[in-house]
């Protein structure tokens, strides 16, 4: 019964931390509601999209400040190897992008959805921002789930095989 309480405690903490990841969307929604803007504003507003993109870095910053004095806990929470950080992250990003594109191609090939090309060369900045957002959002989710949640649970339960040993 004690193990269930510990797991539930960290699941609730992870759930609450997920709100930190979406703080930009939360405040953009409040702004839109108070200003009388439609729900489409968040999807179409460049300011809203950029604000939500920037807000994605709040979780890593929040956790770094929270665990600043506890270096061992910070090492568990931030699940990135110290050597070749950028190289490893880029490899993971490339693998994720490849699998995303393969899934998309398969879905289109089997009629899962239709694609209408509305691409314009002026949209290159938005493509770059999308790819940057994909990178930042993925890092936030990794830190929340693989870092915080699984790191804390592995600390509590000391599995026979651990990523952190």
C-alpha positions in Angstrom: 0.0 0.0 0.0 2.9 2.3 0.8 4.3 1.9 -2.7 1.0 2.8 -4.3 0.9 6.1 -2.2 4.5 7.0 -3.4 3.6 6.3 -7.0 0.4 8.3 -6.7 2.3 11.2 -5.0 4.8 11.5 -7.9 2.0 11.1 -10.5 0.2 14.0 -8.9 3.4 16.1 -8.8 4.1 15.3 -12.5 0.6 16.2 -13.4 1.0 19.6 -11.6 4.4 20.1 -13.2 2.7 19.6 -16.6 0.9 22.8 -16.0 4.2 24.6 -15.9 4.8 23.3 -19.4 1.6 24.9 -20.6 1.8 28.1 -18.7 2.0 30.1 -21.9 -1.2 28.6 -23.3 -2.9 29.2 -20.0 -2.1 32.9 -19.9 -2.7 33.3 -23.6 -6.2 31.8 -23.0 -6.9 34.2 -20.2 -5.8 37.1 -22.3 -8.0 36.0 -25.2 -11.0 35.5 -22.9 -10.6 38.9 -21.2 -10.0 40.7 -24.5 -13.1 39.1 -26.1 -11.0 37.4 -28.8 -12.2 34.2 -30.4 -10.7 30.7 -29.6 -9.1 30.8 -33.1 -6.9 33.7 -31.9 -4.6 31.3 -30.1 -4.2 29.2 -33.3 -3.7 32.2 -35.6 -2.0 34.8 -33.5 1.8 35.0 -34.1 2.3 36.6 -30.8 0.3 33.9 -29.0 2.2 31.1 -30.8 5.6 32.6 -30.1 4.6 33.2 -26.4 3.6 29.6 -26.0 6.8 28.5 -27.7 8.9 30.5 -25.3 7.0 29.3 -22.3 8.0 25.7 -23.0 11.4 26.4 -21.5 9.8 27.2 -18.1 9.8 23.6 -16.8 13.5 23.0 -17.2 14.3 26.4 -15.6 11.8 25.8 -12.8 13.3 22.4 -12.0 16.8 23.7 -12.2 16.1 26.4 -9.6 14.1 24.0 -7.4 17.0 21.4 -7.3 19.9 23.8 -7.5 21.2 23.0 -4.1 20.7 19.2 -4.5 23.1 18.3 -7.3 22.4 14.5 -7.2 18.6 15.1 -7.5 19.2 17.5 -10.4 21.3 14.9 -12.2 18.4 12.5 -12.0 15.8 15.1 -13.0 17.7 16.3 -16.1 18.2 13.0 -17.9 20.7 14.1 -20.4 24.2 12.6 -20.6 26.9 15.2 -19.9 29.2 14.2 -22.7 28.2 15.2 -26.3 24.8 16.7 -25.2 24.1 18.5 -28.4 25.1 15.6 -30.6 22.9 13.2 -28.6 20.0 15.5 -28.7 20.3 16.1 -32.4 20.4 12.4 -33.0 17.3 11.9 -31.0 15.6 14.8 -32.7 16.5 13.4 -36.2 15.2 10.0 -35.2 12.0 11.5 -33.9 11.6 13.6 -37.1 12.2 10.5 -39.3 9.6 8.4 -37.4 7.1 11.4 -37.6 7.6 11.7 -41.3 7.3 7.9 -41.8 4.0 7.8 -39.8 2.7 10.8 -41.8 3.6 9.1 -45.2 1.9 5.9 -44.1 -1.2 7.7 -43.0 -1.4 9.6 -46.3 -0.7 6.5 -48.3 -3.5 4.5 -46.7 -6.0 7.4 -46.9 -5.9 8.4 -43.3 -6.1 12.1 -44.4 -5.7 14.3 -47.4 -2.9 16.8 -47.9 -3.6 20.1 -49.6 -0.4 22.0 -50.4 -0.6 25.7 -49.4 3.1 26.1 -48.9 4.6 29.5 -49.7 8.3 30.4 -49.4 7.3 33.2 -47.0 6.4 30.4 -44.5 10.0 29.4 -43.9 10.2 31.3 -40.7 7.2 29.4 -39.4 8.7 26.1 -40.4 11.9 27.0 -38.4 9.8 28.0 -35.4 7.8 24.8 -35.7 10.9 22.7 -35.7 12.4 24.7 -32.8 9.1 24.3 -30.9 9.1 20.6 -31.6 12.6 20.4 -30.1 11.8 22.5 -27.0 8.4 20.8 -26.3 10.0 17.3 -26.7 12.8 18.3 -24.2 10.2 19.5 -21.7 8.2 16.3 -21.9 11.4 14.2 -21.6 12.4 16.1 -18.4 8.9 15.8 -17.0 8.3 12.1 -17.6 11.7 10.4 -18.1 13.6 12.8 -15.8 11.3 13.8 -13.0 8.7 11.0 -12.8 10.8 8.0 -13.6 13.9 9.4 -11.9 12.0 10.0 -8.6 10.3 6.5 -8.8 13.7 4.8 -9.5 15.1 6.7 -6.5 12.3 5.4 -4.3 12.2 1.8 -5.5 15.9 1.1 -6.4 15.3 -1.2 -9.4 17.8 -3.9 -10.2 18.6 -2.2 -13.5 18.6 1.6 -13.6 19.5 4.2 -16.2 20.9 6.3 -13.4 23.5 3.9 -12.0 
